Amino acid sequence: MILTGTATPGFTLTSSAFKDGDTLPTEFTCAGAQTSPPLSWSGGPANAGAFTLVEQDMDVPPPNGPVVHWLIFNIPGSQNSLSPGIPQGPTAPNGAKQGINALRSLGYIGSCPPVGAAPHHYVFQLFATDGPVTVKDQPTIVEFAPALQGHILAQTQLRAMFGR
């Protein structure tokens, strides 16, 4: 499921490990340790009650795609970053909740396009919300997306590519 919307001017998502549009470093992929990358943001609305981050492989067409690699939501509104290597599980160390990824597990899974395929495009979307999103525990993106609607204050994204 593609989450759509317009980027909010001045709201930016960055990583100390790669720049927008660059190749995702191997350590964050299935060819490496598959740890989540460091991410930080700035310029979000002062009244943000929480943040949601979704990472998807945009090169897998429906009905199987886009492929969800990470859904982490209800990141406290006072935070402006995610540390690298957030463990899989229902709750992250910062108290955020993690949803179901494409492998039916909780948390981050590394980028892993087919061997020999053209590099795939991965999009990290960050949403500032008016408060925590109310949704059942351990949602899929299909279950989560409707709960997000009507609560988005701002959004931005960071793109990366990876092939093997």
C-alpha positions in Angstrom: 0.0 0.0 0.0 1.4 3.3 -1.0 1.0 6.2 1.4 0.6 9.3 -0.5 0.7 13.0 0.2 2.7 16.1 -0.4 6.1 16.8 1.2 6.0 19.6 3.8 8.5 22.4 3.0 11.2 22.6 5.6 10.5 19.2 7.1 13.5 16.9 6.3 14.5 13.3 7.0 18.2 12.5 6.8 20.7 9.7 7.6 24.3 9.9 8.7 24.9 6.7 6.8 23.7 7.8 3.3 22.3 10.8 1.4 19.0 11.0 -0.4 19.1 9.0 -3.6 22.4 7.2 -2.7 23.0 3.5 -2.4 21.9 2.0 0.9 25.1 0.8 2.8 25.3 -3.0 2.9 25.0 -3.2 6.7 21.3 -2.2 6.4 20.5 -4.9 3.8 20.2 -8.7 3.5 23.8 -8.8 2.3 24.9 -7.4 5.6 23.8 -7.3 9.2 20.2 -6.1 8.3 20.3 -3.5 11.1 18.0 -0.4 10.8 19.8 2.8 9.7 20.3 5.9 11.8 17.7 8.5 10.9 17.1 12.0 12.0 14.6 14.8 11.1 14.2 18.5 11.5 11.7 21.2 10.7 8.7 19.2 11.9 5.7 20.9 13.4 6.1 22.1 17.0 2.8 20.5 17.9 3.7 17.0 16.6 2.4 14.5 19.1 4.1 11.6 17.5 5.9 10.4 14.4 5.5 7.4 12.1 8.1 6.0 9.8 7.4 3.6 6.9 10.1 2.1 4.6 9.0 0.3 1.4 10.5 -1.2 -1.7 8.7 0.7 -4.4 9.8 -1.5 -7.3 7.7 -4.5 -6.4 4.4 -4.0 -8.2 0.9 -4.7 -6.8 -0.5 -7.0 -5.7 2.7 -8.0 -3.8 4.1 -4.5 -3.5 5.2 -2.1 -2.5 7.0 -4.3 0.0 7.0 -3.0 3.6 10.5 -3.2 5.2 9.6 -1.2 8.3 6.6 0.3 10.1 7.5 2.1 13.3 4.9 4.4 14.8 4.0 6.4 17.9 7.6 7.6 18.1 7.4 10.3 20.8 6.8 13.7 19.5 9.7 15.0 21.5 12.2 12.9 19.5 13.9 13.8 16.3 15.9 10.7 15.6 16.0 6.9 15.5 19.2 5.2 16.6 20.7 2.5 14.3 20.0 -1.1 15.1 16.6 -0.9 16.6 15.7 -4.5 17.6 12.8 -6.4 16.1 9.8 -6.7 18.4 6.5 -5.1 19.3 8.0 -2.1 21.1 11.2 -0.2 20.3 13.5 1.1 23.1 12.1 4.6 22.7 8.6 3.3 23.4 7.5 3.4 19.8 5.4 0.5 18.4 6.5 -1.6 15.5 4.2 -3.1 12.9 4.3 -6.2 10.7 6.8 -6.2 7.8 6.7 -8.2 4.5 8.2 -11.2 6.2 5.4 -11.2 8.8 7.8 -10.2 11.6 7.9 -7.1 13.7 10.4 -4.3 13.0 13.0 -3.6 10.4 14.1 -6.0 7.6 17.0 -5.2 5.3 16.6 -4.3 1.7 16.9 -7.5 -0.4 16.0 -7.3 -4.1 16.5 -10.4 -6.3 20.1 -11.2 -7.3 20.9 -9.7 -10.7 17.8 -7.5 -10.8 18.2 -3.7 -11.4 18.7 -1.9 -8.1 15.4 -1.3 -6.2 14.2 2.0 -4.9 13.5 2.2 -1.2 11.5 5.1 0.3 11.6 6.0 4.0 8.4 8.1 4.6 8.1 10.1 7.9 4.8 11.5 9.1 4.3 13.9 11.9 1.0 13.3 13.5 -1.3 15.2 15.9 -0.8 12.5 18.6 -0.3 8.7 18.9 -2.1 6.7 16.2 -4.8 4.5 17.7 -4.6 1.1 16.0 -4.5 -2.6 17.1 -1.2 -4.0 18.3 1.2 -5.2 15.6 -0.7 -3.9 12.6 0.1 -4.5 8.9 0.4 -1.4 6.7 -3.1 -2.2 5.3 -4.5 -2.1 8.9 -2.4 0.9 9.9 -2.9 3.3 6.9 -6.6 4.1 7.6 -5.8 5.0 11.2 -3.1 7.4 10.1 -5.5 9.4 7.8 -6.8 12.6 9.2 -3.9 12.8 11.7 -1.0 13.8 9.5 0.4 17.3 10.2 3.5 17.0 8.0 5.4 14.5 6.0 8.8 14.0 4.3 10.8 11.2 2.8 14.3 9.9 2.2 15.2 7.7 -0.7 17.9 5.0 -1.2 18.7 2.4 -3.8 20.2 -1.1 -3.4 21.0 -4.0 -5.8 22.9 -7.2 -5.5 
